[in-house]
Amino acid sequence: MTALLALEAVSYRFPGNQTPALQAASLPIAAGQRIVVLGRNGAGKSTLLLVASGIIRPQQGRVWLHGAPVDYSRSGLHRLRRHVGLVMQSPDDQLFSASVWQDISFGPLNLGLSAAAARQAVLDAAAMCDVTDLLDRPTHALSGGQKARVALAGVLAMRPQCLLVDEATAGLDLWARHQVVQVFDRLVAEGGTVVLATHDLALARRWADLVVVLHEGRIVAVAPPAQVWADPELRMLIAPPEAWEGW
Ligand SMILES: Nc1ncnc2c1ncn2[C@@H]1O[C@H](COP(=O)(O)OP(=O)(O)OP(=O)(O)O)[C@@H](O)[C@H]1O
C-alpha cells in the first residue's frame, strides 16, 4: 500500500552545525495512524516534523506524498500543504495575524477556499479547539494555552489528512489536553493520521499505535508502545529509570 507520507533516508544538518539533526531517517506514514515521536531534547523530533511538512528541505533523501516525491516548487509545496499540516512547538512562531479570526482563516484562504467555505472552516476548527469565544481577540493578548489551541485550530482549518504536532499538550490544562486528544482521535476516526512529538510518556503509552524513537538524529525504533516499553535499552534513550516506574 502506498504511504500517505514517507521519509526516505532523509538527512538534514542545520547551517553551521557539525552534526546532522537528522540522519538517514526513513519512516512510512500510513493513513489512519496514531504515531508518537519520542526522544531526548535535541534528538531531532522537531527537525523530523519540519522535514515531513516541507518547511525544511533535506540535504539528502526524499519525502514522498501519496507515492510521488515532493517537489519544492511553489506548486509542489502548495500540494503538500493541502494534505500535511504542522503545529509548531511554539505558537508564537505560528501566529502572525492581528486577530484570532484572521489567523485561523489565513490557511484556508491561502489554499484557495471561497470566503464562505473559509468562514465555515474557521468556525468548525474554532469549535473543535474550543476557541470560538476568542475569535475576535487580538492574538498577542492570549494566554500560552489559548495560543496553542488557536495555533492548532489554524492548522485544522485546512483539514489536513496528516497532522504533525510538535509538543501539542505542553502548557495545556488538563481539560484542554483531553479535548485536544479528542480532536486527534476524531481526525484518525475520519481516516487521517496524527504524528505527535512529545515528552509525555503517559500519552504515548495509551494513545499511540506506533512509537518512533529518535536518538541523536537517528530513528532507532519504530514499534508499538508495548514493545518500546518492554525494551530496557530503548527506555534508556528516552528517559531515566524513575520515569518508567509503575510501568
Ligand atoms: N534553527 C536551528 N539552527 C541550528 N541548529 C538547530 C536548529 N534547530 C535545531 N537545531 C539542532 O538540531 C538538533 C535537533 O534539534 P530538534 O529541535 O529537532 O530536537 P528535538 O528532539 O525536537 O528537541 P526538543 O525535545 O528539545 O524539542 C539539535 O542538536 C539542535 O541543537
The ligand as an SDF file (V2000), in Angstrom:
LIG
                    3D

 31 33  0  0  0  0  0  0  0  0999 V2000
   17.3970   26.5150   13.9520 N   0  0  0  0  0  0  0  0  0  0  0  0
   18.4150   25.7280   14.2920 C   0  0  0  0  0  0  0  0  0  0  0  0
   19.6660   26.0830   13.9990 N   0  0  0  0  0  0  0  0  0  0  0  0
   20.7200   25.2950   14.3010 C   0  0  0  0  0  0  0  0  0  0  0  0
   20.5930   24.1210   14.9310 N   0  0  0  0  0  0  0  0  0  0  0  0
   19.3650   23.7030   15.2490 C   0  0  0  0  0  0  0  0  0  0  0  0
   18.2140   24.4900   14.9530 C   0  0  0  0  0  0  0  0  0  0  0  0
   17.1280   23.8110   15.3790 N   0  0  0  0  0  0  0  0  0  0  0  0
   17.5870   22.6730   15.9320 C   0  0  0  0  0  0  0  0  0  0  0  0
   18.9230   22.6010   15.8540 N   0  0  0  0  0  0  0  0  0  0  0  0
   19.7690   21.4820   16.3190 C   0  0  0  0  0  0  0  0  0  0  0  0
   19.3150   20.2940   15.6890 O   0  0  0  0  0  0  0  0  0  0  0  0
   19.3100   19.2110   16.6090 C   0  0  0  0  0  0  0  0  0  0  0  0
   17.9210   18.6030   16.6750 C   0  0  0  0  0  0  0  0  0  0  0  0
   17.0380   19.5750   17.2260 O   0  0  0  0  0  0  0  0  0  0  0  0
   15.4740   19.3650   17.3100 P   0  0  0  0  0  0  0  0  0  0  0  0
   14.8730   20.6920   17.6360 O   0  0  0  0  0  0  0  0  0  0  0  0
   14.9960   18.6640   16.1080 O   0  0  0  0  0  0  0  0  0  0  0  0
   15.3520   18.3740   18.5680 O   0  0  0  0  0  0  0  0  0  0  0  0
   14.0830   17.9280   19.4160 P   0  0  0  0  0  0  0  0  0  0  0  0
   14.1840   16.4530   19.5420 O   0  0  0  0  0  0  0  0  0  0  0  0
   12.8540   18.4820   18.8230 O   0  0  0  0  0  0  0  0  0  0  0  0
   14.3740   18.6000   20.8230 O   0  0  0  0  0  0  0  0  0  0  0  0
   13.3820   19.1530   21.9730 P   0  0  0  0  0  0  0  0  0  0  0  0
   12.8690   17.9570   22.7220 O   0  0  0  0  0  0  0  0  0  0  0  0
   14.3080   19.9760   22.8140 O   0  0  0  0  0  0  0  0  0  0  0  0
   12.3040   19.9720   21.3280 O   0  0  0  0  0  0  0  0  0  0  0  0
   19.8190   19.7580   17.9310 C   0  0  0  0  0  0  0  0  0  0  0  0
   21.1940   19.4730   18.0450 O   0  0  0  0  0  0  0  0  0  0  0  0
   19.6060   21.2540   17.8040 C   0  0  0  0  0  0  0  0  0  0  0  0
   20.5670   21.9640   18.5520 O   0  0  0  0  0  0  0  0  0  0  0  0
  1  2  1  0
  2  3  1  0
  2  7  2  0
  3  4  2  0
  4  5  1  0
  5  6  2  0
  6  7  1  0
  6 10  1  0
  7  8  1  0
  8  9  2  0
  9 10  1  0
 10 11  1  0
 11 12  1  0
 11 30  1  0
 12 13  1  0
 13 14  1  0
 13 28  1  0
 14 15  1  0
 15 16  1  0
 16 17  2  0
 16 18  1  0
 16 19  1  0
 19 20  1  0
 20 21  2  0
 20 22  1  0
 20 23  1  0
 23 24  1  0
 24 25  2  0
 24 26  1  0
 24 27  1  0
 28 29  1  0
 28 30  1  0
 30 31  1  0
M  END
$$$$
